[in-house]
Amino acid sequence: MERLEIERIEKEKWQQLEAKDLERRTIELEELYLLEGCFLEAEKLKRDSRLLSQWKHYILCDGSPDPSVSQEINTFISLWKEEANETFEEVTAKSKLVLHLIEKLQLILLETPPYDLQAKNVTQYQGSILELQELLHLKFNTAIETLLREASTLADLDSGNVEKVIRDENVTLYLWANLKKNPRYRSVRFSGTKIGFDIPRTLATSGIALRLLHTHYDHVTPLRPVPTLLPEHTSAITHFVGSEVKNTEAAISKESPEEYKQRKNESNSVHEEEIEVEEQVDKERQMSSVQEKREATKHELEMRLLNETVSAAQLLLIGNAPEKPYVFEDKEVDICQFTTLGGVYHLDILELPPQCKPIKGWMIMEIFKDGLQKYTYPPGMKDDFETESAFPPIEVMLEVHKNVIFFEDPMVARWDAKGKHWKTDGISHVSYKSEERLITFSLEIFGPITLIQDTHINMPYQSWELRPLDVNKVLLTVTTAFTEIQIQIKEDLCMLDSLKLSNKSYSSILEGKWMTPISFIIALKEAGLNIFPTEHSHFYVVTNNKVPVVEVKAYRQMALLSSAFAFGWSRWNTQCDSKKVIFKVRECLTAEEEPTENSNWILLMFSGERAQWLKIDEYSEVFSEALKEGTEFHSTLYHMVKDFASKEAMEKIQSSSCRFTDSVCQLLLSVRLLSYS
C-alpha cells in the first residue's frame, strides 16, 4: 500500500508539472522565436554579402570574368581555347586564375541556400566547372607536347635522356624522355625527390616518354549532386504565406473605410471649413496608417516565410538518404565510403614525338593533329601468360602530399575512363612507408592514379565539447579514435586551433587560418580531417541516429546558448531513444574556466518539444529519465537553463552576434555530434 501511495503521489506531481509546462508553452515558444530571429538576420546579411561580392567584382575591372555570369565565363573559355603555343610555365600561371574561378563556382553552389538555388543555375555552374577543368587539362597536355618536341635540347649530359621536374603550388610535372634507348637504363629517379619508376627492358629500348603530372586538386572524380529543396515544399510554404498576406491586407483595407466613416459622422456638428481640413488630415493619417499596417504585416509574414525555408534547409543538411545512390561493381571504389586525398597523379607512357631540327637558322617541327599519342603497354596479345612475362607491370614510387594526413595506409586506385569511376584492379604489391611518406606499387594499367582513405575513419567520435572562450568566440573539441581536433569559431569565421595525433601535437598548414564555415569544411576534408557526415554516412558507421527535427532544434538552441554555456558529450545519449538527445551543460563565462571531471556539469534531456534536468549524472550505474528534484519541464533549452543561470550569462546570450550564432549552428549541423558520437 505504501508503494502504491508513493507512485500515486509521483504521478500527480508529474501531471502537475506537465500541466504547468503546457500552460506556459506558448509564451516560451514565442520568446524562442524572437531569439531565433538571429538566424534570419544572419541569412539576410549573407544575402547582402553575396550581392556585395558581385558588385565589388564588377567595379574591380581587373579583366577576370565573373564565373556566375554565363556570358563572361563562356567568353573567357573561348578566348583561352584560341591561344596557342603556350609554354608549361605560362599554362601554370594561367591555371591559378582558372582554379580560382572553379573554387568560386563551387563556393556559390555550397554557400547559396537550397531555396535560393534554381535548377538551371546549378546546371550552368556545374557545366562551367566541367568546361574549365577539361580545358585546363587539355592546355597542360598541349604544353607537355611542346616540351617533348624540344626534348633533344633538354637532354641531361650524363644520361643523354630528359629528366625534368617543374614545381608549382598547384601542380608538379615529372617528365622523363627516353632519347638514348639504353636497355641498361631501367631505373628512373628524379633528382631531389624519391619519385621514380622501374621499367622493363621493352620500354627501356623504346622511343617513349613517362609523364607524371601531379595535380594537387582532383578534377577527375565526378561532381557531387547539389542538395536542393523539393519545389513542391518551397511552393507550399510560399503559397501559404502569400495567402496569409492577402487575407491580412484585405482585412486592413476593409477595416479602414469603416473607421473613417464613423469618424466623419461624429464630426457633423463642426463648421464646414473645419470639417474639410479635418477630413483631409484624417484621410492622410488613415492612408498612412493603412500603409504602415500593410508593410508591417507583409514584413512579418515574409520573415515567417524565410524562417520556414531556413529551417527546411537546415533539416536538409542532416537528412539521411534512404538508399545508396549507385550499385558499385566489383573492384569499383565506393565514392560514398572513400575519399580521394592529395590530388591526382596523371601517369602515362607517351610516344616520343618527332624532335625539332635546326635547318639553316630555322627550327623545323613535325606536328600531328591528334597531339600527344599514348604508348600501348602492354600490347594486346592472345596469350595472357606470355603478356605477363614479356611485359611485366611497372614499379612506381610516389611521395604523398605533405599537407595530407593518412591515419591508415592509403589505398591506391586508378581511373576507369570507360566506366567513369575509380577502380582498384591492375594495382598490386602496395607498400607504404609512413615516416618517409613514400608509397610503392606495381601498375599494369596507366592513367590517372589517386590515393584514397575511408571517409568515416574518424567516426563515430569518442567525445566532444563546445566551450565559450570570449565574446562571440567558442572552442569546439572533437575527439576520435585517431585524433583530437580543436576548432575556434569567432563571429562568422572558423579556424583550426590545434591538432593531436596519437596524443602528440601535430602541425598543420591550416592552423591559424581564419575561413568561412564552408571553406573551412572543404579545407579540413582535403587535408584528410573529415568529421563531416554525409547523407549516406549512416550506411558505413554504427551511429546513434536521432530524429532530424530533434537534432536541428537542439543544434539551433545550443548555438543560441553557446556564448555563456559549455556543452559536452554524455554516455547516456546512446541509451535514450532516437526522439531524444542527452548532453552535459554548465555555465561558463570565462575562457579560464576549463572543465574538469569534477566540473559542475548537469545532464539535460531534450526531445525538441520538452527539456528536462535529469536526476542521474555521468557516473550513475543505471540510466533513468527521472526528473531532478526541485526542477520543472520547459519547452525550450533556453528556458531550461534560465532556471539556474546567472544574470550575466543571460545578458551574454542576448548580446551575441547573429553571424556568430549562425556559424556555430552551421558547424554543429555539419559535424552532427549528437548522432555520430
N, C-alpha and C positions, 0 to 999 in steps of 0.2 A: 504493500500500500504506500509506503513511504517513497518507493522508487517511482510509482505512478504519479504521486503528487509532485515530485521534483520534475518529472517530464512535462506535466501539465503546466507548471509554472514557467518552465523554459519555453514551451510552445507559446504561451501567452506573451512572454517578453519578445519573442521573435516576431509575432504578429504585430505587436505594438511598434516595433522598430520598422517593420515593412510598411505599416500604415503611415508612420511619420515620414519615411523616405518618399513614399508616393505623394504625400501632401505637398512636399517642397520640391518635388521633381521638376515641375515646370519652371520654377524660379531658377533652379540650379542650371538647367539646360539653357535658359536664356542668357545667364551670365557666361556660361561656357561659349555660347555662340558669339557673344561680343568679344571674348578673349581670342577666339579662333579667327576673328576678323583679320588678325595679323597675317594669316596665310593668303588672304585675298589681297591685302595691301602689298605683300611681297610679290604676288603674281602680277599685279599691276605695274610694280616697279621693274620687274623683269621684262615685261612687255615694252615698257618705255625704253629700257636699256637696249633691247634688240633693235628698236626703231632708231635710237640714237646712234647705234653702231653703224647702221646702214647710212645714216646721214653723214657721219664722220668719214666713212669711206668715200662718199660722194664728193665731199669738199676737199678731201686729201689730194685728189688728182695726181696720183703717183704712177699712173699708167697700168696698174694691176686691175684686173676685172673683178667685179662683184660676182662671186660664184653662184649667188642665188638668183641672178638675172640671166635668163637663158641666152638672150642676145649677146651679152658681154662675154659669157664663158664660151659660147659657140664661136664667136669671132676670135677669141684668144686661141682656141684649139685649131681653127682653120689656118690662122697666120703661122702658128708654130709648125704645122704639118708642111707648110711651103718652104720653111727654112731648111737649107741643105748644107752639106759639108761641115757639120758641126763636130768639133773635137770632143773627146770624152770629158775633158775638163769643162768645156762650155755647156755640155748637157748636164753635168753635175751641178754647175752653178744655177742653171735654169730649174733644175729639179727642186731646189729649195722653195721657189715660188709655187711650183706645181703641188708639192706636198703640203704647203700652207693652204692652198685652195681646197685640196681634198679634206684637210683637217677642219677647215671652216664649214664645209658642207656636212661633214659627219657631226660636228657640234650643233649645227642647225637642226639636224634630224633628231638628235638626242635631247637637246635643251628645249626645243619647242614643245609645249604640252600637246598631247594627242588631239585635244579638242581644237587646237589652232592649226593642225596639220591637215591639209587636204590631200587626198589620194594622188591627184595629178602632180602636186608639188613633191611628194615623196618619190614618185616615178621620175620626175625631172631631175631631182638632186642625185638620186642613185644612178641615173643614166649618165649624168655629168661626171660622177666619181669614176664609173667604169671607163668612160672615154679617156679621162685624164690618166688613169692607171695604164691602160693599153698603149696610149701614145707615149708615155714616159718610158715604158719597157721597149717599145719599138725604137725610140731615139737612142737608148743605151745600146741596143743591138747594132744599129747603124754606125754608131761611134766606134764600137768594138771592131766592126768590119773594117773601118778605115784604119784602125791601129794595126790590124793583122796584115793589111795590104802593104804597110810600111815596116813589117816585121824584120826584113833583111837589114834595115837601117838601125834597128834597135837591139841587134843580137849582142849577147854577152861575149866578151873577148875570150873567156876561158872555155865555156861550153859550146859556144857557137849558136846556142839556142836563145830564144827570148824568154826571160823571166821578169815579169813586170808586175809591180804592186802599186795601185793608185788608191789612196785612202781619202775618205771624206766623212763628215759627221753622219751622213745617212746611208752611204754605200761604200763598199770596198771591192775593188776589182783585182783578182789574181789571174794573171794570163801567162800561159806557157805555150810557146810555138816551137814545134819540132822541125827545125831547119836542117840539122845535120843528119838526122835519122840514124843515130848511132845505137845499135842493138844493146850495147852495154850500159847505156844511159836510161835506166828504167826506174830510178827513184827521183822524184821531183820534190824539192823542198824550197819554199820561198824564203829568201833571206830575211832575218829579223822576226820570223814567225815560226810556229810549229805546224803550220798548214802545209799539206802536200799530198802526193799521190804515189802509189806504187803501181806501175803499169806493166802489162805483159809484153813480151818480145814483139808480138804482132803490131802493137801500137807504137813501140819504140822505133820501128822501121818504116812507119807510115808518115805521110805528109799531113799531120794533124795539128790541131791546137786544142789545149784544155782551157776552158773558160769557167772560172768560178766567180760569179757576181753575187756578192753577199749584200742584199738589201736589208737594212736594219728594220724594215717595215714588212708587213705581209699584204701584198696586193694580189695574192693568188687565191686564198680562201674566199669562197662566195660571200657576198654581203648578207648580213643577217636581216631578217624582216623587221620593219619598224613597227612597234606596238601602236595601235590606233584604237580610239573608242568606236564602238559599233555605231553606224549612222542612225539606226533606229533609237538608240539610247539618247544620243545628243538631241535628236529632233523631238523626242518625247519631252525632255526637260525644257527645251526652248518653247515648244507648243504650250506646255502647261503654264510656264511663267508669262508667256506672251498673252495668253487668255486672261491671266490674273491682272496684267497691266490694263487691258481693255476694259475689263469689268470695273476696276477701281476708278479709271478715268471717267467712265460713264456715270458712276455713282456721284463723283465730284461735280460733273457737269450738270447733272440733274438737281443736285442739292443747291447749287449756286443761284439759279434764277428764282427759286422759291424763297431763299433768304432775302434776295434783293427786292422781290415783290412785297414781302412782309414789311421790310424797312420803308418802302415807298408809301404804303398805306398808313403807316404810323406818322408820317410827316405831312399829312394833308392840311393840318392847321397852321402851317408855316407859310409865310409870304411866297409868292411865285418866284421872285428873284432868288430868294434864299434856297428855294426848292431846286431850282436849276443848278445852282452851284453845288449843293449837297449831292444832287443826282450825279453830277459829273465826278465829284470826288469819290462818292460811293462806288460808282461804276469802275473807276480806275483801281480803287482798292480791291474791289471784288475780282476784277480780272487778274490783278497781281496775285491775290490770294489763291485763286484757282490755278494759276500757272505754277506757283510755288508748291501747291499740293501735288499737282501732276508730276512735277520734277522730282519731288521728294519720294513719291510713290514709285515712280519709274526707276529711280536710283536704288531704292530698297530692293525692288524685285530683280533688277539687274545684278545686284550683289548676291541675291539669293541664287540666281542662275549660275553665276560664277562659282559660288560656294558648292553647288551641286556638281558642277563639272570638274572642279578641282578635286573634290572627294572621290569622284569616279575615276579620275586619272591616277590618284594615289592608290586606289584599290587595284587598278590595273597593274601597278608596279609589282605587287606581291601575289598576283594570281598564279595558280598552279595549272599548267596545261593538263588536259585530261589524258593525252597520249603523246608519244614521241612523234616528232614531225616527219621522220623518214624511217624506212626499213633499210638497215645497213647491211651491205653484202659482206661476204667472208673477206677478211683482211682489210676491210674498209675502216677508216678511223671514224669513230662516232664523235662528231664535232660538238655534240651536246655534253659529252663526257670529258673530252680532251681539248686542250688549248695549245695553239702554236706559240712558241716563245723564241725570242732572239732573232726574228726576221726569217728570211728565206734565202737559201743558198742555191742559186741557179747554176747547176753543174752540167756542162755539155762538152761532148767531143765534137769539134768542128773540123771540116775540111779546110786545109790551109789555102786561102785564095791566092790567085796569081800575084806575084810581087811586082811592085812598080820598078820600072827600068829607066835609068837615065840615058837619053839619046840626044846628042847634040844640044845639051843645055835644057832639054825638056824631060819631064817625068811622064813616061807612058804607063798607063794603068788600065788593065782589063777589068771591066765591071760587069757582073751578072745581074740581070733584072731581079732575080729571086733573093738577092742578098746573101746572108750567111747560110751555108749549107751544113747540116748536121751529118756527121760521120756515123754510118750504121755500124754499131757494135753491140753485141756480136752479130755477124751477118746471118741472115736466115738460112738454116740448114735443116735437113730432114732428121739427121741422127742427133738426138739431144746429147748423148754421151760424148760424141765427137765434138760437139759445140762446146760443152762444158770443159773438156780437157784442152782443146786448142785455144779457146777464148775465155779464160777464167775471169772472174769478177775483178774489178779494180779496187785496190785498198785506198780508202780515203781517210784523211786526218783533218779534223776541223776544230777550231777554237770556239768555245761557247762565248757568246757575247758577254762582256764584263758586267753589264748592268742588269743581267737577268739572274734570278735565283731559282735553282732546281733543288727541291727538297728530297728528291729521289733521283736515281739515274735516269736521264732523259731517254725517251723513245725516239727512234728515227723513222720518219715517214717520207714517202715520195708522192709527187703529184701525178695522178692519172688524168691526163688531158682528155681522154675519151669519155670517162665516166664523170669528170668534173668533181673529183674528191681525192682526199689523201688516202694512201694505202701503205701497208707495212710489208708487202711481199717484195721480193727482189733485193732485200737487205738482210745481211747476216753478219755473224761474228762481231756484234756490237760490244765495244768496251769503252768505259768512261772512267777517266782519272779526275776526280773532283778537285783535288788540290791544284792540278795543272790546268783544270778546265779544258781538257782535251778529250774529244770523242773520236774513236776509230771504228770503222765498219767496212764491210765488203759490199760493193754496189754492182748490181747486174743491169739495172735499167736506169738510164740517165734522164735528167730533167730537174725541175725544182725539188729541193730537199728541205725539210724543216725538222726541228726538234719539238716534241710535244710532251706535255705534262698533264696529269689528271687535274681537271678544273677544280675538283672538290677536295683536293688533298688537304686543305686546311679546314675542312668541315667534317662533322659538326664542331663548333667551338667548345672549348673546355670551360671557359668562363668569360665574363665581360663586366665592364664597369663604365659608367658615364658620370663624370665629376666636374663641377664648375671650377674654373681657375680664377676668373676675373669677370668684370662686367662684359657681357656678350662674348664670353670665351669659355669653352669647355674642353675636356680631355676625354676621348673615348679609347679605352683599352680593350683589345680583343686577344684572348689567349687561346692558342690552338695547340695541337699535338707537336708542332714543329717550331712555332714562333710566338712571340708576343709583339703585337703591333699597337703603337700608341699614335693616335691621330688627334691633332688640335683643330678645333673649329672656332673661327673668330669672324664675327659678322657673317658675310656671305662667302668666306674662303675657308679652305681646308689645307692642312699641311701634315706630312709625316713627321711626327715628333721624335720617335725613336723606334728602333727595331732590334729585337733579340732573337738569335738563332741558337738553339740548344743552351739557353740561359746565358749566352755571351752576346755582348753588344756587336752589332753589325752596321757598318757604314754604308748607306745607300745614297745614290745620286739624288734621290727625291727629297732627302731630309732638308728642311729649311726652306722649301719652295712652296709658296702660297699659290693655290689654284682654286678655280671654281669647283663645286662638288662634282660635276660631270667630268671635267678634265682630270680631276684628281682620281676618280674611279678608273678612268681609262688608263692613266699612268700606272696605278697600282697593278692593274691586270696585266699590262705589258711587261711589268717587272717580275711577274710570277707571284705576286702577293694578292691572290684572288680570294677575297672574303665577301663576294657579292653573288648570292644565289640567283639563278635564272628561273624561268617558269618551268624548266624541265629538271631542276636540281633534285626534286623530291624522288625522282626515279633512281638516283645514284647515291643518295645519302640517307641514312637512317635518321629521320627527323622527328621532331615533336611538333608536327604541323598544327597550327592554330587556325581557327576560322579567320579568313582575311579581314572581315569587317572589325572583329575584335582587335586584331593586330594593328590595323590602321588607326583605330581610335586610341589605342594605348600609346603608339608612337607619337601621335599628334599631341596628346596631353603630357607625355614625358618631355617632349620638346618645349612645351609651354612652361614647364616647371624646372627645366634644366639649369637655369641661371642661379637657382638657390637650393636645389636638391640634388643629391647624388643617387644614382640608381645602380643596382648590381644584380648579378646572376644569382638565382636561387635553385637549389637542387629540387625543390618541391614543384617547380614549373612543369616537370615531366610527369608528376603524379596526378595533377588535375586534368580534367577532360579538355578537349580541343576548343571548347567555347569559353575557356577561362585562361588567364595568364597570371603568373605569380612572380614577383621580383622584390628585391630588397630596396628600401628607401631610407634616406636620412637627410636631415637638413645639413647643408654645407655652405657656409657663407664666405670662407676664405680659402685660398689655394693651399695654405699651410695645414689645413685640416685633412691630412691624408688618412684614409681609412685603415683600420687595423682589424684584427679578428674580434677585438672587444669593442669595436665602434657601436654606437647606439643605432644599429640597423633595426628597422621594423619590417615585417612582411605584409605586403598588400596583395590582395587578390582582386582582379578586375575582369568583368565579363562584357564590358562595352556599355552595359546598362547600369551596373552596380559596382561600387568599390567598397571593400571592407578590410579592416585591420585584423589579421589572423592572430589567434592565440598562440600558435606554435612559433618556434624560431628555427634557425638553420640546424640546430643540434638536437631537435626533438627526435624521438625514436619512431614515432608513428605520425603519418600525415592526417590532418584533420582540418575541416573548413570552419571549425568553431570560431566564433567572434571573440575578440579580446574584450575582457570585461571593462565596462565603462565607456565603450565606443559605440558608434552608430553606423548605419548604412548611409552611403551617399551615391548620387547618380553619376558623379564625375571624380576623377583623381584629384582635380584641383580643390574641390570642396572637402575631400577626404583629408588631404594634407593640411588644409586650412585649420582643421580641428586642433592640430598640435604644433603648427608653425609659428615662428616669431613674427612680429610686425615687420621687422627688417627684411625677412625672407619674402613676405608677400609684396613688399614695396619693390624689391628687386625683380620679381616676376612681372609686375605691372609695367616696369620701366624697360623691359627687354626690347631689343630691336626686332622688328618684324623680319628683316632679312636673316638675322641670326637664328631666330626660332625656325624659320622655314628651312634653313640649311641643315640644322640639327635633325629636323624631321626627315628631310630628304636622305640624309646619310643613314638614319635608323631604318628607313624603308628599304634602302639598298642592301644593308647588312643583314637585316631580319634576325636580330638577336633572339627574339622570343621563340622562333620556330627552329632555328638551326644551332641551338646550344644544348 
